[in-house]
């Protein structure tokens, strides 16, 4: 399926946001996701199905000192 991920057209096999996070190799507790201009709560990642041409903005938090 093709989605727009952070402004780039991207092919993914993930069907929901939890799968997308895993496919990208990210840690779920360190990210925030917006789908089609709406922030998705972490508790809804598994239930939020991806659809062709979804616009996903994903922010990965990085700790520092």
Secondary structure in CASP SS format (residue, H / E / C, confidence):
PFRMAT SS
TARGET T0000
AUTHOR 0000-0000-0000
METHOD secondary structure of the structure
MODEL  1
X C 1.00
X E 1.00
X E 1.00
X E 1.00
X E 1.00
X C 1.00
X C 1.00
X E 1.00
X E 1.00
X E 1.00
X E 1.00
X C 1.00
X C 1.00
X C 1.00
X C 1.00
X E 1.00
X H 1.00
X H 1.00
X H 1.00
X H 1.00
X H 1.00
X H 1.00
X H 1.00
X C 1.00
X C 1.00
X C 1.00
X C 1.00
X H 1.00
X H 1.00
X H 1.00
X E 1.00
X E 1.00
X E 1.00
X E 1.00
X E 1.00
X C 1.00
X C 1.00
X E 1.00
X E 1.00
X E 1.00
X C 1.00
X H 1.00
X H 1.00
X H 1.00
X C 1.00
X C 1.00
X C 1.00
X C 1.00
X E 1.00
X C 1.00
X C 1.00
X C 1.00
X C 1.00
X C 1.00
X E 1.00
X E 1.00
X E 1.00
X E 1.00
X E 1.00
X E 1.00
X C 1.00
X C 1.00
X C 1.00
X C 1.00
X C 1.00
END
